[in-house]
Amino acid sequence: MKVKEGFVVCRVGGKTVAAASGELSAQFNGMITLNETGELLFNRLMKGTTEEELAMLLVGEYGITAEQAKADVSAFLAPLERAGVLLR
C-alpha cells in the first residue's frame, strides 16, 4: 500500500501536515494533520509498505505489543482509505 503520488509532508504553523500538491490537489483539497506517530507512518506509506510492516515499525519505535500496534495502524489507515489517499 502506498500514499498517492503528489502528497507532501510539511510543517505549517508549528504542526505537521500532509497536503496534496500539483494535479492531485484538484482531487484532494484538504490537509491531514499528523502527530509524531502519524508522521512516521505517513512517511513510510509514501515509500510503499504493508500494514504488517507499519505495525512492526511501531513495535520497534515505541516498544508496544504487536496487537496494540496492529490496532493503532488500523485506526490510522481507516480515515486515509475513506478519503481516497491510499493505493492498494
N, CA, C and O atoms as a GROMACS GRO file, in nm:
protein
  352
    1MET      N    1   0.085  -0.117   0.000
    1MET     CA    2   0.000   0.000   0.000
    1MET      C    3   0.089   0.122   0.000
    1MET      O    4   0.201   0.119   0.050
    2LYS      N    5   0.036   0.228  -0.057
    2LYS     CA    6   0.116   0.348  -0.074
    2LYS      C    7   0.024   0.470  -0.079
    2LYS      O    8  -0.091   0.461  -0.122
    3VAL      N    9   0.077   0.583  -0.034
    3VAL     CA   10   0.006   0.710  -0.048
    3VAL      C   11   0.012   0.750  -0.196
    3VAL      O   12   0.113   0.729  -0.262
    4LYS      N   13  -0.096   0.806  -0.245
    4LYS     CA   14  -0.098   0.852  -0.384
    4LYS      C   15   0.015   0.951  -0.408
    4LYS      O   16   0.050   1.030  -0.321
    5GLU      N   17   0.072   0.945  -0.528
    5GLU     CA   18   0.178   1.039  -0.566
    5GLU      C   19   0.123   1.181  -0.562
    5GLU      O   20   0.011   1.206  -0.606
    6GLY      N   21   0.202   1.272  -0.511
    6GLY     CA   22   0.161   1.411  -0.508
    6GLY      C   23   0.139   1.466  -0.368
    6GLY      O   24   0.117   1.586  -0.352
    7PHE      N   25   0.146   1.381  -0.266
    7PHE     CA   26   0.134   1.431  -0.129
    7PHE      C   27   0.271   1.474  -0.078
    7PHE      O   28   0.372   1.412  -0.109
    8VAL      N   29   0.272   1.580  -0.002
    8VAL     CA   30   0.394   1.627   0.063
    8VAL      C   31   0.366   1.644   0.212
    8VAL      O   32   0.254   1.678   0.252
    9VAL      N   33   0.467   1.619   0.292
    9VAL     CA   34   0.458   1.640   0.436
    9VAL      C   35   0.539   1.764   0.468
    9VAL      O   36   0.655   1.776   0.428
   10CYS      N   37   0.477   1.857   0.542
   10CYS     CA   38   0.546   1.982   0.575
   10CYS      C   39   0.496   2.034   0.710
   10CYS      O   40   0.398   1.983   0.765
   11ARG      N   41   0.564   2.134   0.759
   11ARG     CA   42   0.524   2.198   0.885
   11ARG      C   43   0.453   2.330   0.851
   11ARG      O   44   0.503   2.412   0.774
   12VAL      N   45   0.335   2.347   0.911
   12VAL     CA   46   0.257   2.469   0.891
   12VAL      C   47   0.210   2.516   1.028
   12VAL      O   48   0.138   2.443   1.098
   13GLY      N   49   0.248   2.634   1.067
   13GLY     CA   50   0.204   2.688   1.195
   13GLY      C   51   0.240   2.601   1.313
   13GLY      O   52   0.162   2.590   1.408
   14GLY      N   53   0.357   2.537   1.309
   14GLY     CA   54   0.401   2.453   1.418
   14GLY      C   55   0.341   2.314   1.418
   14GLY      O   56   0.367   2.236   1.510
   15LYS      N   57   0.262   2.280   1.318
   15LYS     CA   58   0.202   2.147   1.308
   15LYS      C   59   0.254   2.079   1.183
   15LYS      O   60   0.288   2.144   1.084
   16THR      N   61   0.259   1.945   1.188
   16THR     CA   62   0.298   1.868   1.072
   16THR      C   63   0.172   1.828   0.997
   16THR      O   64   0.078   1.775   1.056
   17VAL      N   65   0.171   1.854   0.867
   17VAL     CA   66   0.055   1.821   0.785
   17VAL      C   67   0.099   1.752   0.657
   17VAL      O   68   0.212   1.769   0.611
   18ALA      N   69   0.008   1.676   0.601
   18ALA     CA   70   0.025   1.619   0.467
   18ALA      C   71  -0.077   1.690   0.379
   18ALA      O   72  -0.194   1.703   0.414
   19ALA      N   73  -0.030   1.735   0.264
   19ALA     CA   74  -0.117   1.807   0.172
   19ALA      C   75  -0.090   1.760   0.030
   19ALA      O   76   0.021   1.719  -0.004
   20ALA      N   77  -0.193   1.767  -0.052
   20ALA     CA   78  -0.180   1.730  -0.192
   20ALA      C   79  -0.118   1.845  -0.268
   20ALA      O   80  -0.145   1.962  -0.240
   21SER      N   81  -0.035   1.812  -0.365
   21SER     CA   82   0.026   1.915  -0.449
   21SER      C   83   0.000   1.882  -0.596
   21SER      O   84  -0.040   1.771  -0.630
   22GLY      N   85   0.024   1.979  -0.680
   22GLY     CA   86   0.009   1.957  -0.823
   22GLY      C   87  -0.132   1.916  -0.862
   22GLY      O   88  -0.230   1.965  -0.805
   23GLU      N   89  -0.141   1.826  -0.958
   23GLU     CA   90  -0.270   1.781  -1.009
   23GLU      C   91  -0.356   1.713  -0.903
   23GLU      O   92  -0.479   1.719  -0.909
   24LEU      N   93  -0.291   1.649  -0.805
   24LEU     CA   94  -0.366   1.580  -0.700
   24LEU      C   95  -0.448   1.677  -0.616
   24LEU      O   96  -0.550   1.638  -0.558
   25SER      N   97  -0.405   1.802  -0.608
   25SER     CA   98  -0.478   1.900  -0.526
   25SER      C   99  -0.618   1.928  -0.580
   25SER      O  100  -0.703   1.979  -0.507
   26ALA      N  101  -0.644   1.896  -0.706
   26ALA     CA  102  -0.779   1.911  -0.761
   26ALA      C  103  -0.872   1.802  -0.708
   26ALA      O  104  -0.993   1.821  -0.703
   27GLN      N  105  -0.815   1.688  -0.668
   27GLN     CA  106  -0.894   1.577  -0.616
   27GLN      C  107  -0.903   1.579  -0.463
   27GLN      O  108  -1.005   1.540  -0.406
   28PHE      N  109  -0.797   1.624  -0.398
   28PHE     CA  110  -0.792   1.627  -0.252
   28PHE      C  111  -0.747   1.766  -0.211
   28PHE      O  112  -0.630   1.801  -0.227
   29ASN      N  113  -0.840   1.846  -0.159
   29ASN     CA  114  -0.807   1.985  -0.130
   29ASN      C  115  -0.797   2.017   0.018
   29ASN      O  116  -0.806   2.134   0.057
   30GLY      N  117  -0.778   1.917   0.100
   30GLY     CA  118  -0.762   1.941   0.243
   30GLY      C  119  -0.621   1.915   0.289
   30GLY      O  120  -0.530   1.892   0.208
   31MET      N  121  -0.603   1.920   0.419
   31MET     CA  122  -0.475   1.885   0.480
   31MET      C  123  -0.500   1.781   0.586
   31MET      O  124  -0.606   1.779   0.649
   32ILE      N  125  -0.404   1.694   0.606
   32ILE     CA  126  -0.412   1.590   0.708
   32ILE      C  127  -0.313   1.628   0.817
   32ILE      O  128  -0.192   1.632   0.793
   33THR      N  129  -0.362   1.655   0.937
   33THR     CA  130  -0.275   1.688   1.048
   33THR      C  131  -0.216   1.559   1.105
   33THR      O  132  -0.288   1.462   1.129
   34LEU      N  133  -0.085   1.560   1.125
   34LEU     CA  134  -0.015   1.440   1.171
   34LEU      C  135   0.057   1.467   1.302
   34LEU      O  136   0.128   1.567   1.316
   35ASN      N  137   0.039   1.377   1.398
   35ASN     CA  138   0.122   1.384   1.518
   35ASN      C  139   0.254   1.312   1.486
   35ASN      O  140   0.275   1.271   1.372
   36GLU      N  141   0.340   1.296   1.584
   36GLU     CA  142   0.470   1.234   1.560
   36GLU      C  143   0.458   1.093   1.502
   36GLU      O  144   0.528   1.058   1.408
   37THR      N  145   0.368   1.015   1.558
   37THR     CA  146   0.348   0.878   1.509
   37THR      C  147   0.286   0.879   1.370
   37THR      O  148   0.327   0.802   1.283
   38GLY      N  149   0.189   0.965   1.348
   38GLY     CA  150   0.127   0.977   1.217
   38GLY      C  151   0.226   1.017   1.110
   38GLY      O  152   0.220   0.968   0.997
   39GLU      N  153   0.318   1.106   1.145
   39GLU     CA  154   0.422   1.148   1.050
   39GLU      C  155   0.512   1.030   1.015
   39GLU      O  156   0.547   1.010   0.899
   40LEU      N  157   0.549   0.952   1.115
   40LEU     CA  158   0.632   0.833   1.093
   40LEU      C  159   0.563   0.737   0.997
   40LEU      O  160   0.624   0.689   0.901
   41LEU      N  161   0.435   0.708   1.024
   41LEU     CA  162   0.360   0.614   0.940
   41LEU      C  163   0.336   0.670   0.800
   41LEU      O  164   0.350   0.598   0.701
   42PHE      N  165   0.298   0.797   0.791
   42PHE     CA  166   0.268   0.857   0.661
   42PHE      C  167   0.393   0.859   0.572
   42PHE      O  168   0.385   0.829   0.453
   43ASN      N  169   0.507   0.895   0.631
   43ASN     CA  170   0.632   0.895   0.554
   43ASN      C  171   0.667   0.756   0.503
   43ASN      O  172   0.717   0.742   0.391
   44ARG      N  173   0.641   0.655   0.582
   44ARG     CA  174   0.666   0.518   0.537
   44ARG      C  175   0.568   0.480   0.426
   44ARG      O  176   0.606   0.414   0.330
   45LEU      N  177   0.444   0.522   0.439
   45LEU     CA  178   0.344   0.496   0.336
   45LEU      C  179   0.379   0.565   0.204
   45LEU      O  180   0.343   0.516   0.097
   46MET      N  181   0.447   0.675   0.210
   46MET     CA  182   0.486   0.746   0.087
   46MET      C  183   0.586   0.662   0.006
   46MET      O  184   0.594   0.676  -0.116
   47LYS      N  185   0.661   0.575   0.072
   47LYS     CA  186   0.759   0.489   0.006
   47LYS      C  187   0.698   0.356  -0.038
   47LYS      O  188   0.751   0.288  -0.125
   48GLY      N  189   0.586   0.319   0.024
   48GLY     CA  190   0.522   0.191  -0.002
   48GLY      C  191   0.556   0.092   0.108
   48GLY      O  192   0.673   0.078   0.145
   49THR      N  193   0.456   0.025   0.161
   49THR     CA  194   0.475  -0.066   0.273
   49THR      C  195   0.351  -0.152   0.290
   49THR      O  196   0.257  -0.141   0.212
   50THR      N  197   0.351  -0.235   0.391
   50THR     CA  198   0.234  -0.316   0.425
   50THR      C  199   0.186  -0.279   0.565
   50THR      O  200   0.259  -0.214   0.641
   51GLU      N  201   0.066  -0.320   0.598
   51GLU     CA  202   0.014  -0.295   0.733
   51GLU      C  203   0.103  -0.363   0.836
   51GLU      O  204   0.130  -0.307   0.943
   52GLU      N  205   0.148  -0.484   0.805
   52GLU     CA  206   0.234  -0.559   0.897
   52GLU      C  207   0.365  -0.484   0.921
   52GLU      O  208   0.412  -0.476   1.035
   53GLU      N  209   0.424  -0.430   0.815
   53GLU     CA  210   0.549  -0.354   0.831
   53GLU      C  211   0.528  -0.228   0.914
   53GLU      O  212   0.613  -0.191   0.994
   54LEU      N  213   0.415  -0.162   0.894
   54LEU     CA  214   0.383  -0.044   0.975
   54LEU      C  215   0.370  -0.081   1.122
   54LEU      O  216   0.421  -0.010   1.209
   55ALA      N  217   0.303  -0.192   1.149
   55ALA     CA  218   0.286  -0.236   1.288
   55ALA      C  219   0.421  -0.268   1.351
   55ALA      O  220   0.447  -0.230   1.465
   56MET      N  221   0.508  -0.337   1.277
   56MET     CA  222   0.639  -0.370   1.331
   56MET      C  223   0.725  -0.245   1.351
   56MET      O  224   0.810  -0.241   1.440
   57LEU      N  225   0.704  -0.144   1.268
   57LEU     CA  226   0.772  -0.017   1.286
   57LEU      C  227   0.734   0.045   1.420
   57LEU      O  228   0.820   0.095   1.493
   58LEU      N  229   0.605   0.041   1.453
   58LEU     CA  230   0.559   0.095   1.582
   58LEU      C  231   0.612   0.013   1.699
   58LEU      O  232   0.649   0.069   1.802
   59VAL      N  233   0.614  -0.118   1.684
   59VAL     CA  234   0.669  -0.204   1.790
   59VAL      C  235   0.814  -0.165   1.818
   59VAL      O  236   0.853  -0.149   1.933
   60GLY      N  237   0.892  -0.150   1.712
   60GLY     CA  238   1.032  -0.115   1.728
   60GLY      C  239   1.054   0.026   1.780
   60GLY      O  240   1.145   0.050   1.860
   61GLU      N  241   0.973   0.119   1.736
   61GLU     CA  242   0.989   0.259   1.773
   61GLU      C  243   0.941   0.289   1.915
   61GLU      O  244   1.003   0.366   1.988
   62TYR      N  245   0.829   0.227   1.953
   62TYR     CA  246   0.766   0.262   2.081
   62TYR      C  247   0.760   0.149   2.183
   62TYR      O  248   0.718   0.170   2.297
   63GLY      N  249   0.803   0.028   2.144
   63GLY     CA  250   0.805  -0.083   2.239
   63GLY      C  251   0.668  -0.130   2.283
   63GLY      O  252   0.652  -0.183   2.393
   64ILE      N  253   0.568  -0.112   2.197
   64ILE     CA  254   0.433  -0.158   2.229
   64ILE      C  255   0.415  -0.301   2.178
   64ILE      O  256   0.499  -0.352   2.104
   65THR      N  257   0.307  -0.364   2.217
   65THR     CA  258   0.281  -0.500   2.172
   65THR      C  259   0.240  -0.500   2.025
   65THR      O  260   0.191  -0.400   1.973
   66ALA      N  261   0.260  -0.613   1.960
   66ALA     CA  262   0.220  -0.626   1.820
   66ALA      C  263   0.070  -0.607   1.806
   66ALA      O  264   0.023  -0.548   1.709
   67GLU      N  265  -0.006  -0.658   1.902
   67GLU     CA  266  -0.152  -0.643   1.900
   67GLU      C  267  -0.193  -0.496   1.904
   67GLU      O  268  -0.278  -0.452   1.826
   68GLN      N  269  -0.132  -0.420   1.994
   68GLN     CA  270  -0.162  -0.276   2.005
   68GLN      C  271  -0.119  -0.203   1.878
   68GLN      O  272  -0.190  -0.115   1.829
   69ALA      N  273  -0.003  -0.239   1.826
   69ALA     CA  274   0.048  -0.174   1.704
   69ALA      C  275  -0.046  -0.199   1.587
   69ALA      O  276  -0.073  -0.106   1.510
   70LYS      N  277  -0.096  -0.320   1.572
   70LYS     CA  278  -0.188  -0.351   1.462
   70LYS      C  279  -0.316  -0.269   1.475
   70LYS      O  280  -0.369  -0.219   1.376
   71ALA      N  281  -0.366  -0.257   1.599
   71ALA     CA  282  -0.488  -0.178   1.622
   71ALA      C  283  -0.462  -0.030   1.590
   71ALA      O  284  -0.546   0.036   1.530
   72ASP      N  285  -0.346   0.021   1.631
   72ASP     CA  286  -0.312   0.161   1.604
   72ASP      C  287  -0.299   0.186   1.454
   72ASP      O  288  -0.346   0.289   1.404
   73VAL      N  289  -0.235   0.095   1.383
   73VAL     CA  290  -0.219   0.109   1.238
   73VAL      C  291  -0.354   0.107   1.169
   73VAL      O  292  -0.380   0.188   1.080
   74SER      N  293  -0.442   0.016   1.209
   74SER     CA  294  -0.576   0.009   1.150
   74SER      C  295  -0.652   0.139   1.173
   74SER      O  296  -0.719   0.189   1.082
   75ALA      N  297  -0.642   0.193   1.293
   75ALA     CA  298  -0.711   0.319   1.325
   75ALA      C  299  -0.653   0.435   1.244
   75ALA      O  300  -0.727   0.526   1.207
   76PHE      N  301  -0.524   0.433   1.216
   76PHE     CA  302  -0.461   0.538   1.136
   76PHE      C  303  -0.500   0.528   0.989
   76PHE      O  304  -0.525   0.629   0.924
   77LEU      N  305  -0.504   0.405   0.937
   77LEU     CA  306  -0.531   0.385   0.795
   77LEU      C  307  -0.676   0.407   0.755
   77LEU      O  308  -0.704   0.450   0.643
   78ALA      N  309  -0.769   0.378   0.844
   78ALA     CA  310  -0.912   0.384   0.810
   78ALA      C  311  -0.955   0.519   0.751
   78ALA      O  312  -1.017   0.521   0.645
   79PRO      N  313  -0.924   0.632   0.816
   79PRO     CA  314  -0.967   0.759   0.757
   79PRO      C  315  -0.891   0.792   0.627
   79PRO      O  316  -0.946   0.858   0.539
   80LEU      N  317  -0.769   0.747   0.615
   80LEU     CA  318  -0.694   0.769   0.491
   80LEU      C  319  -0.758   0.693   0.376
   80LEU      O  320  -0.766   0.744   0.264
   81GLU      N  321  -0.802   0.572   0.403
   81GLU     CA  322  -0.871   0.493   0.300
   81GLU      C  323  -1.003   0.558   0.260
   81GLU      O  324  -1.035   0.566   0.142
   82ARG      N  325  -1.080   0.604   0.360
   82ARG     CA  326  -1.209   0.668   0.331
   82ARG      C  327  -1.189   0.795   0.248
   82ARG      O  328  -1.273   0.828   0.164
   83ALA      N  329  -1.079   0.865   0.270
   83ALA     CA  330  -1.052   0.988   0.197
   83ALA      C  331  -0.990   0.964   0.059
   83ALA      O  332  -0.970   1.058  -0.018
   84GLY      N  333  -0.960   0.838   0.029
   84GLY     CA  334  -0.903   0.806  -0.102
   84GLY      C  335  -0.756   0.845  -0.115
   84GLY      O  336  -0.709   0.872  -0.226
   85VAL      N  337  -0.685   0.847  -0.004
   85VAL     CA  338  -0.545   0.887  -0.004
   85VAL      C  339  -0.452   0.771  -0.042
   85VAL      O  340  -0.342   0.794  -0.093
   86LEU      N  341  -0.495   0.648  -0.017
   86LEU     CA  342  -0.407   0.531  -0.033
   86LEU      C  343  -0.433   0.455  -0.163
   86LEU      O  344  -0.545   0.451  -0.215
   87LEU      N  345  -0.327   0.396  -0.213
   87LEU     CA  346  -0.334   0.300  -0.323
   87LEU      C  347  -0.303   0.162  -0.264
   87LEU      O  348  -0.208   0.147  -0.188
   88ARG      N  349  -0.382   0.064  -0.301
   88ARG     CA  350  -0.356  -0.072  -0.252
   88ARG      C  351  -0.304  -0.156  -0.365
   88ARG      O  352  -0.276  -0.274  -0.345
   0.00000   0.00000   0.00000
